[in-house]
Amino acid sequence: MALNAEGVIGEAQAVGVRLWHEAGRVRYQGPKAALTSMLPALVACRNEVAEVLRREAQSEAFEERAAIMEYDGGMTRANAEVAARLLLKLSEGTA
């Protein structure tokens, strides 16, 4: 079994395990047998997996907010991206 974050995430998806980042933790859902086989690899590199999943979630949130502001709000893409970055920073408390 792969012991890097991307490998573990890919293997999890291949066996039907859904992974996501929530409140600073890795959450998972899937078939019991698959979860049992994946758990040692997840534990071995949980911090790295959490970071990859956090970045993916942040990227998805950025793209969604920017698209909404561009298409529904009538903003230019450049302005929508600036506003989306600011909103994400505010929601993280880092602005």
Biopython code that builds the backbone (N, CA, C, O; Angstrom):
import numpy as np
from Bio.PDB.StructureBuilder import StructureBuilder

atoms = [
    (1, "MET", "N", (0.839, -1.182, 0.000)),
    (1, "MET", "CA", (0.000, 0.000, 0.000)),
    (1, "MET", "C", (0.888, 1.252, 0.000)),
    (1, "MET", "O", (1.924, 1.294, 0.663)),
    (2, "ALA", "N", (0.462, 2.257, -0.751)),
    (2, "ALA", "CA", (1.253, 3.483, -0.853)),
    (2, "ALA", "C", (1.257, 4.227, 0.478)),
    (2, "ALA", "O", (0.263, 4.224, 1.204)),
    (3, "LEU", "N", (2.385, 4.864, 0.791)),
    (3, "LEU", "CA", (2.468, 5.597, 2.047)),
    (3, "LEU", "C", (2.651, 7.096, 1.839)),
    (3, "LEU", "O", (3.121, 7.790, 2.741)),
    (4, "ASN", "N", (2.288, 7.603, 0.671)),
    (4, "ASN", "CA", (2.238, 9.052, 0.530)),
    (4, "ASN", "C", (0.772, 9.459, 0.416)),
    (4, "ASN", "O", (-0.086, 8.643, 0.081)),
    (5, "ALA", "N", (0.500, 10.713, 0.695)),
    (5, "ALA", "CA", (-0.887, 11.174, 0.785)),
    (5, "ALA", "C", (-1.662, 10.954, -0.511)),
    (5, "ALA", "O", (-2.782, 10.444, -0.495)),
    (6, "GLU", "N", (-1.057, 11.342, -1.630)),
    (6, "GLU", "CA", (-1.759, 11.201, -2.908)),
    (6, "GLU", "C", (-2.048, 9.741, -3.220)),
    (6, "GLU", "O", (-3.118, 9.411, -3.732)),
    (7, "GLY", "N", (-1.081, 8.852, -2.907)),
    (7, "GLY", "CA", (-1.284, 7.426, -3.134)),
    (7, "GLY", "C", (-2.387, 6.854, -2.271)),
    (7, "GLY", "O", (-3.205, 6.065, -2.744)),
    (8, "VAL", "N", (-2.415, 7.242, -1.019)),
    (8, "VAL", "CA", (-3.452, 6.761, -0.100)),
    (8, "VAL", "C", (-4.822, 7.254, -0.552)),
    (8, "VAL", "O", (-5.790, 6.493, -0.543)),
    (9, "ILE", "N", (-4.911, 8.516, -0.942)),
    (9, "ILE", "CA", (-6.196, 9.071, -1.408)),
    (9, "ILE", "C", (-6.653, 8.345, -2.664)),
    (9, "ILE", "O", (-7.826, 7.994, -2.788)),
    (10, "GLY", "N", (-5.738, 8.120, -3.592)),
    (10, "GLY", "CA", (-6.077, 7.405, -4.822)),
    (10, "GLY", "C", (-6.537, 5.978, -4.555)),
    (10, "GLY", "O", (-7.517, 5.519, -5.142)),
    (11, "GLU", "N", (-5.832, 5.274, -3.670)),
    (11, "GLU", "CA", (-6.231, 3.912, -3.325)),
    (11, "GLU", "C", (-7.587, 3.894, -2.638)),
    (11, "GLU", "O", (-8.407, 3.011, -2.889)),
    (12, "ALA", "N", (-7.817, 4.862, -1.780)),
    (12, "ALA", "CA", (-9.113, 4.930, -1.093)),
    (12, "ALA", "C", (-10.236, 5.104, -2.106)),
    (12, "ALA", "O", (-11.257, 4.421, -2.025)),
    (13, "GLN", "N", (-10.057, 6.002, -3.048)),
    (13, "GLN", "CA", (-11.080, 6.210, -4.072)),
    (13, "GLN", "C", (-11.291, 4.950, -4.902)),
    (13, "GLN", "O", (-12.422, 4.619, -5.256)),
    (14, "ALA", "N", (-10.198, 4.242, -5.214)),
    (14, "ALA", "CA", (-10.294, 3.034, -6.030)),
    (14, "ALA", "C", (-11.097, 1.927, -5.356)),
    (14, "ALA", "O", (-11.722, 1.115, -6.038)),
    (15, "VAL", "N", (-11.087, 1.887, -4.031)),
    (15, "VAL", "CA", (-11.835, 0.832, -3.320)),
    (15, "VAL", "C", (-13.166, 1.340, -2.762)),
    (15, "VAL", "O", (-13.808, 0.657, -1.963)),
    (16, "GLY", "N", (-13.579, 2.536, -3.183)),
    (16, "GLY", "CA", (-14.894, 3.047, -2.805)),
    (16, "GLY", "C", (-14.959, 3.793, -1.494)),
    (16, "GLY", "O", (-16.042, 3.977, -0.938)),
    (17, "VAL", "N", (-13.807, 4.230, -0.987)),
    (17, "VAL", "CA", (-13.787, 5.002, 0.262)),
    (17, "VAL", "C", (-13.761, 6.482, -0.085)),
    (17, "VAL", "O", (-12.917, 6.929, -0.862)),
    (18, "ARG", "N", (-14.666, 7.225, 0.481)),
    (18, "ARG", "CA", (-14.721, 8.677, 0.286)),
    (18, "ARG", "C", (-13.994, 9.340, 1.449)),
    (18, "ARG", "O", (-14.291, 9.067, 2.612)),
    (19, "LEU", "N", (-13.046, 10.207, 1.133)),
    (19, "LEU", "CA", (-12.291, 10.954, 2.151)),
    (19, "LEU", "C", (-12.590, 12.433, 1.990)),
    (19, "LEU", "O", (-12.728, 12.923, 0.869)),
    (20, "TRP", "N", (-12.694, 13.155, 3.118)),
    (20, "TRP", "CA", (-12.840, 14.596, 3.061)),
    (20, "TRP", "C", (-12.268, 15.214, 4.325)),
    (20, "TRP", "O", (-12.064, 14.542, 5.336)),
    (21, "HIS", "N", (-12.017, 16.504, 4.239)),
    (21, "HIS", "CA", (-11.446, 17.256, 5.357)),
    (21, "HIS", "C", (-12.569, 18.059, 5.996)),
    (21, "HIS", "O", (-13.309, 18.767, 5.313)),
    (22, "GLU", "N", (-12.686, 17.940, 7.311)),
    (22, "GLU", "CA", (-13.740, 18.661, 8.025)),
    (22, "GLU", "C", (-13.242, 19.001, 9.420)),
    (22, "GLU", "O", (-12.829, 18.122, 10.176)),
    (23, "ALA", "N", (-13.286, 20.272, 9.751)),
    (23, "ALA", "CA", (-12.910, 20.738, 11.089)),
    (23, "ALA", "C", (-11.518, 20.251, 11.513)),
    (23, "ALA", "O", (-11.307, 19.839, 12.653)),
    (24, "GLY", "N", (-10.584, 20.311, 10.569)),
    (24, "GLY", "CA", (-9.214, 19.936, 10.886)),
    (24, "GLY", "C", (-8.934, 18.443, 10.948)),
    (24, "GLY", "O", (-7.846, 18.035, 11.355)),
    (25, "ARG", "N", (-9.900, 17.625, 10.550)),
    (25, "ARG", "CA", (-9.730, 16.165, 10.633)),
    (25, "ARG", "C", (-10.062, 15.522, 9.299)),
    (25, "ARG", "O", (-10.781, 16.086, 8.475)),
    (26, "VAL", "N", (-9.524, 14.335, 9.109)),
    (26, "VAL", "CA", (-9.869, 13.532, 7.937)),
    (26, "VAL", "C", (-11.099, 12.707, 8.290)),
    (26, "VAL", "O", (-11.113, 11.981, 9.284)),
    (27, "ARG", "N", (-12.120, 12.830, 7.469)),
    (27, "ARG", "CA", (-13.336, 12.024, 7.648)),
    (27, "ARG", "C", (-13.381, 11.016, 6.512)),
    (27, "ARG", "O", (-12.838, 11.260, 5.434)),
    (28, "TYR", "N", (-14.026, 9.891, 6.752)),
    (28, "TYR", "CA", (-14.080, 8.859, 5.727)),
    (28, "TYR", "C", (-15.384, 8.096, 5.816)),
    (28, "TYR", "O", (-16.024, 8.017, 6.865)),
    (29, "GLN", "N", (-15.759, 7.531, 4.661)),
    (29, "GLN", "CA", (-16.986, 6.746, 4.570)),
    (29, "GLN", "C", (-16.798, 5.744, 3.436)),
    (29, "GLN", "O", (-16.255, 6.086, 2.386)),
    (30, "GLY", "N", (-17.236, 4.535, 3.642)),
    (30, "GLY", "CA", (-17.132, 3.533, 2.597)),
    (30, "GLY", "C", (-17.427, 2.149, 3.118)),
    (30, "GLY", "O", (-17.820, 1.969, 4.271)),
    (31, "PRO", "N", (-17.231, 1.175, 2.252)),
    (31, "PRO", "CA", (-17.470, -0.211, 2.661)),
    (31, "PRO", "C", (-16.553, -0.614, 3.823)),
    (31, "PRO", "O", (-15.380, -0.241, 3.851)),
    (32, "LYS", "N", (-17.088, -1.368, 4.767)),
    (32, "LYS", "CA", (-16.341, -1.730, 5.967)),
    (32, "LYS", "C", (-15.025, -2.439, 5.646)),
    (32, "LYS", "O", (-13.995, -2.126, 6.244)),
    (33, "ALA", "N", (-15.047, -3.381, 4.718)),
    (33, "ALA", "CA", (-13.825, -4.118, 4.376)),
    (33, "ALA", "C", (-12.768, -3.182, 3.791)),
    (33, "ALA", "O", (-11.581, -3.311, 4.087)),
    (34, "ALA", "N", (-13.207, -2.248, 2.965)),
    (34, "ALA", "CA", (-12.272, -1.297, 2.369)),
    (34, "ALA", "C", (-11.700, -0.373, 3.440)),
    (34, "ALA", "O", (-10.500, -0.096, 3.446)),
    (35, "LEU", "N", (-12.548, 0.100, 4.337)),
    (35, "LEU", "CA", (-12.074, 0.967, 5.420)),
    (35, "LEU", "C", (-11.069, 0.229, 6.301)),
    (35, "LEU", "O", (-10.056, 0.802, 6.702)),
    (36, "THR", "N", (-11.343, -1.022, 6.599)),
    (36, "THR", "CA", (-10.438, -1.815, 7.429)),
    (36, "THR", "C", (-9.071, -1.950, 6.766)),
    (36, "THR", "O", (-8.043, -1.852, 7.436)),
    (37, "SER", "N", (-9.057, -2.173, 5.470)),
    (37, "SER", "CA", (-7.778, -2.327, 4.774)),
    (37, "SER", "C", (-7.048, -1.001, 4.599)),
    (37, "SER", "O", (-5.819, -0.982, 4.547)),
    (38, "MET", "N", (-7.781, 0.108, 4.506)),
    (38, "MET", "CA", (-7.175, 1.428, 4.283)),
    (38, "MET", "C", (-6.719, 2.103, 5.578)),
    (38, "MET", "O", (-5.840, 2.964, 5.546)),
    (39, "LEU", "N", (-7.301, 1.726, 6.705)),
    (39, "LEU", "CA", (-7.034, 2.429, 7.955)),
    (39, "LEU", "C", (-5.557, 2.522, 8.329)),
    (39, "LEU", "O", (-5.122, 3.602, 8.730)),
    (40, "PRO", "N", (-4.759, 1.455, 8.222)),
    (40, "PRO", "CA", (-3.343, 1.589, 8.585)),
    (40, "PRO", "C", (-2.608, 2.647, 7.740)),
    (40, "PRO", "O", (-1.798, 3.407, 8.271)),
    (41, "ALA", "N", (-2.886, 2.694, 6.454)),
    (41, "ALA", "CA", (-2.232, 3.677, 5.585)),
    (41, "ALA", "C", (-2.709, 5.090, 5.923)),
    (41, "ALA", "O", (-1.917, 6.033, 5.925)),
    (42, "LEU", "N", (-3.996, 5.232, 6.206)),
    (42, "LEU", "CA", (-4.522, 6.547, 6.582)),
    (42, "LEU", "C", (-3.888, 7.045, 7.876)),
    (42, "LEU", "O", (-3.524, 8.216, 7.985)),
    (43, "VAL", "N", (-3.761, 6.174, 8.833)),
    (43, "VAL", "CA", (-3.160, 6.537, 10.115)),
    (43, "VAL", "C", (-1.685, 6.899, 9.929)),
    (43, "VAL", "O", (-1.188, 7.843, 10.543)),
    (44, "ALA", "N", (-0.996, 6.145, 9.084)),
    (44, "ALA", "CA", (0.438, 6.353, 8.886)),
    (44, "ALA", "C", (0.760, 7.732, 8.309)),
    (44, "ALA", "O", (1.815, 8.296, 8.601)),
    (45, "CYS", "N", (-0.134, 8.271, 7.500)),
    (45, "CYS", "CA", (0.162, 9.587, 6.912)),
    (45, "CYS", "C", (-1.039, 10.524, 7.023)),
    (45, "CYS", "O", (-1.332, 11.285, 6.100)),
    (46, "ARG", "N", (-1.727, 10.461, 8.154)),
    (46, "ARG", "CA", (-2.954, 11.249, 8.326)),
    (46, "ARG", "C", (-2.740, 12.749, 8.205)),
    (46, "ARG", "O", (-3.591, 13.439, 7.644)),
    (47, "ASN", "N", (-1.630, 13.274, 8.711)),
    (47, "ASN", "CA", (-1.409, 14.723, 8.612)),
    (47, "ASN", "C", (-1.240, 15.166, 7.169)),
    (47, "ASN", "O", (-1.766, 16.202, 6.763)),
    (48, "GLU", "N", (-0.503, 14.374, 6.397)),
    (48, "GLU", "CA", (-0.305, 14.703, 4.988)),
    (48, "GLU", "C", (-1.613, 14.577, 4.200)),
    (48, "GLU", "O", (-1.925, 15.423, 3.361)),
    (49, "VAL", "N", (-2.372, 13.516, 4.477)),
    (49, "VAL", "CA", (-3.669, 13.340, 3.825)),
    (49, "VAL", "C", (-4.593, 14.503, 4.182)),
    (49, "VAL", "O", (-5.277, 15.042, 3.313)),
    (50, "ALA", "N", (-4.614, 14.888, 5.450)),
    (50, "ALA", "CA", (-5.449, 16.006, 5.881)),
    (50, "ALA", "C", (-5.076, 17.282, 5.143)),
    (50, "ALA", "O", (-5.956, 18.037, 4.730)),
    (51, "GLU", "N", (-3.785, 17.533, 4.971)),
    (51, "GLU", "CA", (-3.346, 18.740, 4.281)),
    (51, "GLU", "C", (-3.753, 18.728, 2.810)),
    (51, "GLU", "O", (-4.213, 19.743, 2.288)),
    (52, "VAL", "N", (-3.591, 17.601, 2.145)),
    (52, "VAL", "CA", (-3.997, 17.500, 0.740)),
    (52, "VAL", "C", (-5.501, 17.719, 0.607)),
    (52, "VAL", "O", (-5.949, 18.466, -0.262)),
    (53, "LEU", "N", (-6.274, 17.071, 1.465)),
    (53, "LEU", "CA", (-7.734, 17.220, 1.413)),
    (53, "LEU", "C", (-8.162, 18.642, 1.757)),
    (53, "LEU", "O", (-9.113, 19.159, 1.171)),
    (54, "ARG", "N", (-7.470, 19.283, 2.703)),
    (54, "ARG", "CA", (-7.784, 20.669, 3.063)),
    (54, "ARG", "C", (-7.545, 21.595, 1.884)),
    (54, "ARG", "O", (-8.369, 22.462, 1.592)),
    (55, "ARG", "N", (-6.418, 21.413, 1.204)),
    (55, "ARG", "CA", (-6.115, 22.255, 0.035)),
    (55, "ARG", "C", (-7.120, 22.035, -1.076)),
    (55, "ARG", "O", (-7.541, 22.990, -1.728)),
    (56, "GLU", "N", (-7.517, 20.772, -1.307)),
    (56, "GLU", "CA", (-8.514, 20.479, -2.329)),
    (56, "GLU", "C", (-9.842, 21.151, -2.009)),
    (56, "GLU", "O", (-10.476, 21.735, -2.888)),
    (57, "ALA", "N", (-10.259, 21.068, -0.758)),
    (57, "ALA", "CA", (-11.523, 21.689, -0.338)),
    (57, "ALA", "C", (-11.453, 23.198, -0.490)),
    (57, "ALA", "O", (-12.417, 23.828, -0.925)),
    (58, "GLN", "N", (-10.317, 23.778, -0.133)),
    (58, "GLN", "CA", (-10.148, 25.225, -0.250)),
    (58, "GLN", "C", (-10.183, 25.657, -1.713)),
    (58, "GLN", "O", (-10.776, 26.683, -2.046)),
    (59, "SER", "N", (-9.556, 24.884, -2.578)),
    (59, "SER", "CA", (-9.550, 25.186, -4.002)),
    (59, "SER", "C", (-10.960, 25.113, -4.585)),
    (59, "SER", "O", (-11.363, 25.973, -5.368)),
    (60, "GLU", "N", (-11.707, 24.075, -4.195)),
    (60, "GLU", "CA", (-13.083, 23.933, -4.662)),
    (60, "GLU", "C", (-13.949, 25.089, -4.175)),
    (60, "GLU", "O", (-14.769, 25.610, -4.931)),
    (61, "ALA", "N", (-13.774, 25.488, -2.930)),
    (61, "ALA", "CA", (-14.550, 26.603, -2.379)),
    (61, "ALA", "C", (-14.222, 27.897, -3.104)),
    (61, "ALA", "O", (-15.116, 28.687, -3.408)),
    (62, "PHE", "N", (-12.936, 28.118, -3.383)),
    (62, "PHE", "CA", (-12.510, 29.320, -4.114)),
    (62, "PHE", "C", (-13.154, 29.354, -5.493)),
    (62, "PHE", "O", (-13.734, 30.368, -5.881)),
    (63, "GLU", "N", (-13.057, 28.259, -6.235)),
    (63, "GLU", "CA", (-13.615, 28.214, -7.589)),
    (63, "GLU", "C", (-15.127, 28.428, -7.578)),
    (63, "GLU", "O", (-15.666, 29.135, -8.430)),
    (64, "GLU", "N", (-15.803, 27.817, -6.615)),
    (64, "GLU", "CA", (-17.256, 27.963, -6.539)),
    (64, "GLU", "C", (-17.647, 29.410, -6.240)),
    (64, "GLU", "O", (-18.536, 29.959, -6.891)),
    (65, "ARG", "N", (-16.997, 30.020, -5.273)),
    (65, "ARG", "CA", (-17.333, 31.403, -4.923)),
    (65, "ARG", "C", (-17.026, 32.362, -6.062)),
    (65, "ARG", "O", (-17.816, 33.259, -6.357)),
    (66, "ALA", "N", (-15.880, 32.172, -6.702)),
    (66, "ALA", "CA", (-15.513, 33.048, -7.812)),
    (66, "ALA", "C", (-16.503, 32.899, -8.971)),
    (66, "ALA", "O", (-16.894, 33.897, -9.577)),
    (67, "ALA", "N", (-16.910, 31.671, -9.283)),
    (67, "ALA", "CA", (-17.864, 31.444, -10.371)),
    (67, "ALA", "C", (-19.217, 32.071, -10.067)),
    (67, "ALA", "O", (-19.838, 32.667, -10.947)),
    (68, "ILE", "N", (-19.671, 31.940, -8.840)),
    (68, "ILE", "CA", (-20.960, 32.535, -8.472)),
    (68, "ILE", "C", (-20.908, 34.049, -8.614)),
    (68, "ILE", "O", (-21.825, 34.661, -9.160)),
    (69, "MET", "N", (-19.823, 34.651, -8.116)),
    (69, "MET", "CA", (-19.712, 36.116, -8.212)),
    (69, "MET", "C", (-19.573, 36.572, -9.659)),
    (69, "MET", "O", (-20.057, 37.643, -10.021)),
    (70, "GLU", "N", (-18.916, 35.768, -10.484)),
    (70, "GLU", "CA", (-18.752, 36.132, -11.889)),
    (70, "GLU", "C", (-20.072, 36.003, -12.644)),
    (70, "GLU", "O", (-20.497, 36.943, -13.315)),
    (71, "TYR", "N", (-20.716, 34.851, -12.538)),
    (71, "TYR", "CA", (-21.901, 34.596, -13.359)),
    (71, "TYR", "C", (-23.184, 35.152, -12.765)),
    (71, "TYR", "O", (-24.008, 35.707, -13.492)),
    (72, "ASP", "N", (-23.368, 35.015, -11.469)),
    (72, "ASP", "CA", (-24.594, 35.518, -10.849)),
    (72, "ASP", "C", (-24.458, 36.974, -10.425)),
    (72, "ASP", "O", (-25.435, 37.723, -10.427)),
    (73, "GLY", "N", (-23.241, 37.372, -10.061)),
    (73, "GLY", "CA", (-23.027, 38.730, -9.584)),
    (73, "GLY", "C", (-22.594, 39.710, -10.654)),
    (73, "GLY", "O", (-22.549, 40.916, -10.410)),
    (74, "GLY", "N", (-22.272, 39.205, -11.845)),
    (74, "GLY", "CA", (-21.898, 40.078, -12.937)),
    (74, "GLY", "C", (-20.504, 40.689, -12.810)),
    (74, "GLY", "O", (-20.199, 41.673, -13.483)),
    (75, "MET", "N", (-19.658, 40.117, -11.957)),
    (75, "MET", "CA", (-18.301, 40.634, -11.790)),
    (75, "MET", "C", (-17.399, 40.088, -12.890)),
    (75, "MET", "O", (-17.684, 39.044, -13.479)),
    (76, "THR", "N", (-16.312, 40.801, -13.161)),
    (76, "THR", "CA", (-15.306, 40.234, -14.047)),
    (76, "THR", "C", (-14.654, 39.064, -13.320)),
    (76, "THR", "O", (-14.706, 38.991, -12.092)),
    (77, "ARG", "N", (-14.043, 38.154, -14.062)),
    (77, "ARG", "CA", (-13.407, 37.008, -13.425)),
    (77, "ARG", "C", (-12.305, 37.460, -12.475)),
    (77, "ARG", "O", (-12.169, 36.918, -11.378)),
    (78, "ALA", "N", (-11.520, 38.446, -12.888)),
    (78, "ALA", "CA", (-10.425, 38.925, -12.038)),
    (78, "ALA", "C", (-10.961, 39.485, -10.718)),
    (78, "ALA", "O", (-10.421, 39.182, -9.653)),
    (79, "ASN", "N", (-12.008, 40.291, -10.782)),
    (79, "ASN", "CA", (-12.580, 40.846, -9.556)),
    (79, "ASN", "C", (-13.239, 39.766, -8.706)),
    (79, "ASN", "O", (-13.176, 39.812, -7.478)),
    (80, "ALA", "N", (-13.869, 38.800, -9.359)),
    (80, "ALA", "CA", (-14.508, 37.708, -8.630)),
    (80, "ALA", "C", (-13.461, 36.883, -7.886)),
    (80, "ALA", "O", (-13.713, 36.449, -6.762)),
    (81, "GLU", "N", (-12.289, 36.657, -8.490)),
    (81, "GLU", "CA", (-11.235, 35.901, -7.826)),
    (81, "GLU", "C", (-10.666, 36.658, -6.627)),
    (81, "GLU", "O", (-10.380, 36.060, -5.589)),
    (82, "VAL", "N", (-10.504, 37.963, -6.771)),
    (82, "VAL", "CA", (-10.017, 38.767, -5.640)),
    (82, "VAL", "C", (-11.016, 38.701, -4.493)),
    (82, "VAL", "O", (-10.635, 38.499, -3.340)),
    (83, "ALA", "N", (-12.290, 38.871, -4.812)),
    (83, "ALA", "CA", (-13.324, 38.828, -3.781)),
    (83, "ALA", "C", (-13.412, 37.440, -3.140)),
    (83, "ALA", "O", (-13.598, 37.329, -1.928)),
    (84, "ALA", "N", (-13.281, 36.388, -3.941)),
    (84, "ALA", "CA", (-13.346, 35.023, -3.406)),
    (84, "ALA", "C", (-12.183, 34.766, -2.454)),
    (84, "ALA", "O", (-12.364, 34.152, -1.402)),
    (85, "ARG", "N", (-10.983, 35.236, -2.820)),
    (85, "ARG", "CA", (-9.832, 35.062, -1.916)),
    (85, "ARG", "C", (-10.077, 35.775, -0.589)),
    (85, "ARG", "O", (-9.790, 35.228, 0.476)),
    (86, "LEU", "N", (-10.604, 36.987, -0.656)),
    (86, "LEU", "CA", (-10.878, 37.742, 0.556)),
    (86, "LEU", "C", (-11.919, 37.033, 1.416)),
    (86, "LEU", "O", (-11.758, 36.938, 2.633)),
    (87, "LEU", "N", (-12.982, 36.539, 0.794)),
    (87, "LEU", "CA", (-14.004, 35.823, 1.556)),
    (87, "LEU", "C", (-13.442, 34.577, 2.224)),
    (87, "LEU", "O", (-13.780, 34.280, 3.371)),
    (88, "LEU", "N", (-12.593, 33.850, 1.519)),
    (88, "LEU", "CA", (-11.993, 32.661, 2.131)),
    (88, "LEU", "C", (-11.095, 33.035, 3.302)),
    (88, "LEU", "O", (-11.098, 32.360, 4.331)),
    (89, "LYS", "N", (-10.324, 34.112, 3.149)),
    (89, "LYS", "CA", (-9.461, 34.548, 4.251)),
    (89, "LYS", "C", (-10.306, 34.977, 5.446)),
    (89, "LYS", "O", (-9.970, 34.666, 6.589)),
    (90, "LEU", "N", (-11.392, 35.682, 5.189)),
    (90, "LEU", "CA", (-12.272, 36.105, 6.279)),
    (90, "LEU", "C", (-12.904, 34.896, 6.967)),
    (90, "LEU", "O", (-13.025, 34.877, 8.192)),
    (91, "SER", "N", (-13.305, 33.896, 6.199)),
    (91, "SER", "CA", (-13.934, 32.722, 6.801)),
    (91, "SER", "C", (-12.936, 31.895, 7.596)),
    (91, "SER", "O", (-13.322, 31.176, 8.517)),
    (92, "GLU", "N", (-11.646, 31.991, 7.245)),
    (92, "GLU", "CA", (-10.598, 31.296, 7.983)),
    (92, "GLU", "C", (-10.076, 32.134, 9.142)),
    (92, "GLU", "O", (-9.342, 31.630, 9.993)),
    (93, "GLY", "N", (-10.445, 33.392, 9.178)),
    (93, "GLY", "CA", (-9.977, 34.287, 10.229)),
    (93, "GLY", "C", (-8.563, 34.768, 10.019)),
    (93, "GLY", "O", (-7.891, 35.134, 10.983)),
    (94, "THR", "N", (-8.080, 34.780, 8.758)),
    (94, "THR", "CA", (-6.706, 35.199, 8.487)),
    (94, "THR", "C", (-6.616, 36.521, 7.746)),
    (94, "THR", "O", (-5.525, 36.930, 7.348)),
    (95, "ALA", "N", (-7.729, 37.191, 7.555)),
    (95, "ALA", "CA", (-7.691, 38.465, 6.822)),
    (95, "ALA", "C", (-7.367, 39.620, 7.736)),
    (95, "ALA", "O", (-7.294, 40.763, 7.285)),
]
sb = StructureBuilder()
sb.init_structure("model")
sb.init_model(0)
sb.init_chain("A")
sb.init_seg("    ")
for serial, (resi, resn, name, xyz) in enumerate(atoms, 1):
    if name == "N":
        sb.init_residue(resn, " ", resi, " ")
    sb.init_atom(name, np.array(xyz, "f"), 0.0, 1.0, " ", f" {name:<3s}", serial, name[0])
structure = sb.get_structure()
